[in-house]
């Protein structure tokens, strides 16, 4: 083996170690942030539900969660294959980190695809919004459809999923009709 080939192999292993450490760091940070966000969501959801005894929950999270879990399982299967074929250990660690990231996305989808409605507003992610403060709902078209709820207080934009945005729009229209009748 020449000196050039030896230094090239060392360079590849250093890059491999750096990438592996980077993936581990991103995975740990994502797990931490997702767990914190989910705990905050659960706490504020319970507060909302206790304050609004007559609420309606919309939960569209099943299929997005299943999709992320299936991807995580597939990644873990690939991880198992890399263990049996003797591929470099850093690849196995990266696959595990990717699987963990997909599991974190599954938990995140549990938050993003749920909405609870009260008589005068809705609870989304970790905040209660009143229908009267909701100025506009804009639907962005593209590969991944997103809705943007524009709240009148300071033109705050709340990104949400397309289906949740449609449901919020329907509920707000229904609320306006009931308000006119009174």
HELIX and SHEET records of a PDB file:
HELIX    1   1 UNK A    3  UNK A   51  1                                  49    
HELIX    2   2 UNK A   61  UNK A   85  1                                  25    
HELIX    3   3 UNK A   89  UNK A  112  1                                  24    
HELIX    4   4 UNK A  131  UNK A  133  5                                   3    
HELIX    5   5 UNK A  153  UNK A  155  5                                   3    
HELIX    6   6 UNK A  162  UNK A  181  1                                  20    
SHEET    1   A 4 UNK A  56  UNK A  59  0                                        
SHEET    2   A 4 UNK A 114  UNK A 117 -1                                        
SHEET    3   A 4 UNK A 121  UNK A 124 -1                                        
SHEET    4   A 4 UNK A 127  UNK A 130 -1                                        
SHEET    1   B 3 UNK A 134  UNK A 140  0                                        
SHEET    2   B 3 UNK A 146  UNK A 151 -1                                        
SHEET    3   B 3 UNK A 156  UNK A 161 -1                                        
END                                                                             
